[in-house]
Amino acid sequence: EARRFLQQSLARDANYARSYALLSSTHEAVYANHVDSDFLNPAALDLAHQYARRAVELGPNLPDAHIVLGFALLWMRQHDMSVAEFERAIALNPNYVNWRFGLALIGAGNPQRAIDVLQAYMRLNPFHASLASCLVGAAHFMLDEYSDALALLRDYVSRVPQAAFGHLWL
């Protein structure tokens, strides 16, 4: 349904970067989450990447465009390029911190920086995604700080027991 509305938006203004960024997010979501047949489907990731690139092309000063491109690049395992896109989003708006940047830093092998970014995200957004605490726990695990990791991961699993990601790290 969201895609239909976004396509209507683009039919009215084919150069609206925010619609491309949101459209990219819908494809990333189904690629990364077991929602439908697009789960881990390379075609879904390719569409997410194409729409994200278009969003950046049309809105080079739009942090959301760089965030969705960074996230697509993360799934494509292009870690340095992914981190660069997240850094560009923050350069455009220093108060714009996103949990996805923490995940990208974990994927890039920089858990200490991931902790810093995720803690800033949680501090700046009182309604932050609960996944952020799980990612902080995963980063502590990567740093061999097991007691810190254990407390965060146990808390996350108790709040979101159906989330396999938390159980995996725990």
C-alpha positions, -999 to +999 in steps of 0.1 A: +000+000+000+028+024+009+045+017-025+013+025-043+010+059-025+047+066-032+042+057-069+013+082-070+035+108-054+062+102-081+035+103-108+028+139-097+064+148-092+090+125-107+118+145-091+107+142-055+137+127-037+119+119-004+095+096-023+124+077-038+141+075-004+109+060+012+104+037-018+139+024-012+131+018+024+102-004+016+124-026-006+151-027+020+126-037+047+113-067+028+148-077+018+161-077+054+129-090+071+111-122+066+079-105+054+073-120+020+091-137-009+114-107-013+133-118+019+170-119+009+159-116-027+187-098-047+161-082-069+146-064-039+180-052-028+187-040-063+155-020-064+163-005-029+197+005-042+184+020-075+157+041-056+183+052-030+207+063-058+179+082-074+170+099-041+206+110-036+208+122-072+177+143-068+183+154-032+220+155-025+214+176+006+187+153+020+200+132+049+173+106+044+186+099+009+221+092+022+208+070+050+188+047+027+218+045+003+241+037+032+217+010+043+214-005+008+252-005+005+255-022+039+234-051+027+255-052-005+286-056+018+301-024+006+310-013+041+333+017+034+309+032+010+280+025+034+298+043+063+306+072+040+269+077+031+260+077+068+287+102+075+274+124+047+240+124+062+254+135+096+275+162+079+243+175+064+226+175+097+247+168+128+216+160+149+204+134+125+216+101+139+201+068+128+203+033+143+212+020+109+245+038+111+254+017+142+245-015+123+267-003+094+296+003+118+292-031+133+292-046+098+324-026+090+341-040+121+341-008+141+321-017+173+334+011+195+323+037+171+290+019+167+284+021+205+291+059+204+267+064+174+240+042+189+242+059+223+239+093+206+209+081+187+192+069+218+200+101+236+187+123+208+156+102+201+135+095+232+114+071+211+143+052+196+140+018+181+145-009+207+168-026+183+194+000+192+201-015+226+205-049+210+230-034+186+249-018+215+250-052+231+263-068+200+290-042+197+300-049+233+302-086+225+325-078+196+348-059+220+348-089+244+329-069+269+306-097+277+290-085+310+280-053+293+267-072+263+248-097+284+229-071+303+218-052+272+209-084+252+189-099+281+170-067+284+163-065+247+152-102+245+129-097+275+112-067+257+112-082+222+111-120+227+101-127+191+131-109+176+155-136+165+184-111+162+185-106+199+185-143+207+212-148+181+235-123+199+225-135+233 
